[in-house]
Amino acid sequence: MSELKNRKTDTKKSDSSPSSKNLVELNPDFVFKIDFPVDVTTLKPKQDSSVNLAKLLKSFELNKFTVEIRPDTSIHNLLVFVKLNDFQFLELLKLSKNLDFIFGVISQDDLDKIDYNELIKTISPADKSRIIYEYLVNDDDGLKLQINNGDWKFIKDIIPSSNFELIKKESNYAVNNIFKIFSSDLETHQSDFLFKNYGSSYAFYNIFQLDYLNSLIVLSFLGLIANSIFGRYSIIFTIINCFWSSGFYIYWNFKEKSLSNLWNLKNVDKIKKFNLLKKNSEKKVNSILPSVDNSITLLKQFAFVPIAIGFIVTLIFYQLSCFVLEIFINEIYEGPLKSILSLIPTVLVCAIVPIVTIVYTMIVNKYLDFEKNSTNNEKSNSFLIKIFTLNFFANYMALIITAFIYLPLVFQLNNLIMKLIN
């Protein structure tokens, strides 16, 4: 504990903010978790640590952020709390609304009626965090402060913090109303809270999850009734299931459009990037990624295909081996401890799949640095494509093997065993 106190004193000397404030007083917009290695004996920062921190603070100073530094629970990390100047945020807000008008999110009349001095007081935490975050990480006209990337590899996390107290209060409210989970009033309250504090994607997901759960509960009761009347594998229930699923799909399609109109989200999907500020190049203190020919990046992405295929083949081989072992133990083996040994294939699958996934993810992260994508969005898309490929086989290959190999062919195994016995 004394070490943390000493570090706090040392780091405050490196703070380039004009004045020291209490964090509650500051009400920071975001907190940056950064690597800040120190000498464990003297507790003094290493040279690279001081240089990185100074560079980060200079970037914040040039872009009108107020900064407060605090020690993290780890001695080799720092927490940098930042708050954007109100005037600077007002400029970003105006540009954001102009961008909304350009892409048809709001009309010309709505744009003309906006009182920005009033809007800046009533803007939701989610919208404020979104605008500031885009400014912090934007590749074109922002600070380009992207996590674990390029010149900013020492940045480990960027977390919104302006609505911390509201989230804490809402958490207590949710616990106190846990038994009202199916209440429409609670659903509306939670959706509004998520929309204002986390954004539309979280609110959409919450409403979808609740509606989908409710539809499954009704379908489950219909399934129980169909099972008691028609028995297992009922064609009647299959037809009901198909119609019910199609009905929910159509219902959600209309519900999604209704929510989009209610929350004024029409055409927001067309806004891919925010060109928030046109700054002079001399004010840019960093450069995340060097300019790279897109064709070279594309070739590097194709070059990853053999690596992905290798991991997929390895995963399928392990899963098939576990199925063969399971068939041997359950269908052929008649020795002692059969009931216990039958659990081995399941344990092996549960152990092997996460290990292969972890190793694959580590290689993907290293390979993304080699690809050198020109923007953070391209890097994220490349990561998602690579991870999705393996995750699909990790999650569904066992089901595919069961449905198309094990079940169609297992009856032939019994005939083969009987022939061998005879």
N, C-alpha and C positions, 0 to 999 in steps of 0.2 A: 504493500500500500504506500509506503514511504517512497518507493521508486516512482510510482505514478505521480506523486506530488512533486517530486523533483523534476520529472519530465514536463509536467504542466508548466512549471516556472521557466524551464529552458525554451519550450516551444512558444510561449507567449512573446519571447524576445524576437522570434522570427515572424511574428504576425505583422503584416503590413497594413492592417485595417487602421483607420484613423483613431478609433477609440475602443476601449474594451467594454463590452456590454454583457449583462446577464443574458443567458440563452432565451429565457422566457421573454425578456425585454426585446431581444433581437427578433424573435419569432422567425427563425430561418426558413427559407423555402426548401433547401436541400442540404443533405449532409453527404460529404464525400469521405469514403473510407480509403485511405492510401497506405501503401507500404512506406515505412519510415525506419529502416534498420538502424539500430544504435549499438554501441559498444556496451556489452552487458556488464562490464566492470566499472566503467566510468559514467555510463548512461548518457554519453555524448553522441550526437548523431554522426553517422558516417558522412563522408564528403558528398557522395551521390545523393544521399537523403536530403542534405541541406540544399543542394542545387535543384533537385526536383521540387522541393517545397517552395523555394524562392520563385521558380518558374511558374508554378501553379498560382501562387499569390499575386505575381505580376499580371498574369492573365486576368484574374478576378479584378484587380485594381483598374486595369485599362478598360474593363467592360462594366464598371460601376457596380460591383458587388461589394457588400460589407461582409467581412470574414471574421469568424471566431474559431479558434483551434482548441481542441480538447484531446486528452489522451484516450486511447481505446483500452479495452480490457487486456489486449495483448501489448506487450512492451514494444513490439516492432510495427505497430500501426498507429496512425493518427486519425482523428475525426475532424474534418474541416467543414464547419457550418457556414453556409453562404445565404445572403439575402440580397435580392436585386433592388437597386434604387427605384423608388416609385415612379420617377419621371421616365426612367429607361423602360420600365414595364409598361407604362402608358403608351410609349412609342410602339412597343411590340404588340400591344393590344390593338392599336389602330391598324397596324399592318396585317394582323391576323384577321380582323373584320373585313378589311379590303380584299384579302385573299378569299374569304368566305363569299363575298359578293361576286368576285370574278368567276368562281366555280358554281355559282347558283345556289349556295346554301342560304343566303339571305337576299332580299330584293333591294333595289335602289332606295325605295321608300324607307325600309327598315334601317338601311345604312345611314340615311340622312337624319333619322330620328334618334340615333344613338347619342346619349349624353355620357361621354367617356368618364367624366369626373364622378358621375353616379355609378356607372358600370364598374369602375375599378373598386368601388366599395362593396358591390353586391355580387361580383363574379364568383362562381363556384370554385372551391379548392381544386377540383379536377381540371377545370379549364385553365386556371392560373398555373398549376403545375405542368400541364401539357405545353403551354406556351413557353414557359421558362426552360423546361427540359429540352424542347426543340432548339432553343437558343444556345443552350449549353453544348449540345452534341452535334448540331447541324454541320454538315460537311461544307456547305457553300458559304454561308454568311454568319455562322455561329462560332462558338469557341472551339469546336471539335474535341471536346473533352470526353472521349469515348473510353469505356472500361477496357483495361488491359489491352490497349491498342497503340501501336506506333510509339510516339514520344511520350505517351501517357500510360505506359505499361504499369506504372506504379499505382494507378487508380484501380481499386478493386471493387468498388461499388458506389452507386449514386442512388440515394434514397430520398424520396420526398418526405418532408418533416413538418410542413406548415399546418397540417390538419391532424397532428398526433393526438391532441386532447379530444377532438371530436370522435376519432376512431376509438379511443379508450372508453369514452362515454357510451358509444354505440355498442361496444363489446359487452359492457355491463348490462345494457338494456336487452341485448339478445339473450344473455344468460338468464335474466329474470323472466323472459317471455318464451323460454324454450318449449313449453308445453302448448304454445299457441302456433305451432309450426304450420298448421294448415289454415290459419286465419288469413282472410283476404286483406284485412287492414294491416297485419304484420308484413305480408308480402309486399304491399304497396309502400309501406314505410321503409322496408329494407331496400327495395328497388330504387326509391328516390334517394336514399342515403348513398347507395353505391354509385348512382349516376352523378351525384354532386361531388363526391369525394374520391371516386376511383375512375370514373369515366363510363362511357356508354357500353364498351365491350363487356365490362364486369356486370353491369346492370342487365344487359341482354342475356348473358350467360345465366345469371341468377334466375331470371324469369323463365328462361327455357328449361332449366333444370327442374324448377318447381312444377311447371306445366307437364313436363315429360314424366316426372314421378307420379303426379296425379293420374295421368292417362294410363300408366303401367299398373297402378293400384286397381283401377276399374277393370282393366284387361285381365288382371290376375283373378279377380272374382268371377269374371266370365269364363276364364279357363277352368276354375274349380267346378263351376256348374256344368260346363261341357264335359269335363272328365267324369263327373258322377253320372251323367246321363248317357253319353256316347262312348265312354272309355278312352283309353290312350290312343294317340295318333289319329284323332278325329279329323276327318275332312271338313266337317262343319266348322270346327274351331279354327282350322287353317284358313278358311274363307273369312271368318270373322276377324282373325288376326290381320289378314291382308287389308281388309276394308278399314279396320281400326287404324292401322299404321298409315295408310294413305290419307285417311281423314285427319290424323294428327299433323301430317306433313302439310296438307292444305291449310289447316287451321293456323299452324305456326307461320306459314308464308304470309297470311293476312295479318297475323298478330305482329310480325316483325315490321311490316309496312306501317301499321297503326302506331307502333312505338316510335318508329323513325319520324313520323309526322308530329307525334306528340312532343318529342324531344328536339324537333327541328334539326334532324340529321340528314335531310335529303341532300344527296350529292357530296357528302363528306368523304366518301370513298375515292372521289376524284382528286382530292388534295393529297398528293403523295409526299411532298416535302414543303417545308415552310422557308421561304426566302425572307427572313425576318428583318435583317438589316443589311444595308449596303455600306460596308465599311472600307476605309482606306487600307491598303495592303500593309502599310507600315504598322498598323495596330494589331495585326495578326502575329501573335508571339509563338505560334506553334504550327506544325504541319503533320497531320496524322499519318497519311500514307502517301508515298511517292506516286507520281503520275505513271500509270501502267497501261500498255496497249491492251485493249479488251480482248483481242484475238489471242494474245498470249495467255491471259487469264482463263479464257475458255478452253484452250488446249490443256492447261494445267488441271482444270476441272474434269475434263474427259480422262486425263491420265489417272485420276483417282478411281475410275471404274474397276480396274483389276483388283485394287485393294478392297473395295466394297464387296466384289464377287468372292474374293478369298475368304473374307469374314463370314459372308452369308453361307458359303459352302461348308465352312468349319462348323457354324452353328447348326446347320441342317444335319451334318454328319453326327454331331453329338446327340441331337434330338432323336435321330433314327436309331442310334446305338442304344439309347435309353429305352426306346420302344421295343427293340429286339430283346433287351435284357428283361423288360417287363413281361413280354410274351413267354420267354423261357421260364421265368420264375412262376408265373401264374398258370401256364398251360402244360408245361413239361416237368418242371422240378417237383418232386414229391418227398423231399427230405425234411429234416427238422427245421424249425424256425421259419417256415414258409411265410407265415403272416407278417413276420418282422422283415424278412428279406424282400417282400413285395413292395416295401416302402422305399427301398434303395433307389429305384429309377426316378421316383418323384423328387427325392432329396437331391439327386445328381442334377436333374433339370433345373431345380430351384437355385442350385449353387453355380452351375456353369453359365447359365444365361446372363446373370448380372456381371460375372467376371468378364465375359466376352464383350458385353455392352460397355463396361468401364474402360477396357483397353481400347476398344474401337473409338470411343469418345475422345480419349486422350490423343490418339493418332489423328483424328479429325481436326482437333484444335491446333495441333502442330502443323497440319497440312494447310489449314486456312492461312496461317502466317506465310507459308510458301506461295500460296495463290496470289496474295497481295491484291485483293479486291479493291476497286477504286472508291467504294463508299461502304459505310457501315451496314446499310440496308442490303447491299449485294452480299456482303459477308454473312449476314444473318440468314438470307435466303439459301445461300450455299450450305450453311450449317444445317438448316432444317431439312433440306433435300437429302443430305448424307445420313442424318440421324433417322429420318423417317424410313429410309430403305431398310436399315437393320431392325428398327423397332417393329416394322410390319411383320417380318419373318420371326422375330422373337416372340411376338404376341399371338400370331395366327398359324405358325407352322405346325405346332402341336395339334391344333384343330384340323388343319388340312390333312395331316398324316392320319389322324383318327378317322376322318370322314371318307377319305379317298384311298387309303391303303389298308389300315387296320380292320375296319368294319367290313369292307367288301371281300377281303382275303382271309380273314381269321377262320371262317368256317372250313376253308380248304385245309387249314393246318390240322384240324381235328381228324379229317379223313387221312391225311398223310401220317399222323401219329398212329392211327389204327392200323394202317398198312404196315408200318414199321414193326408194330407189336406182333401182328400176325406173321 
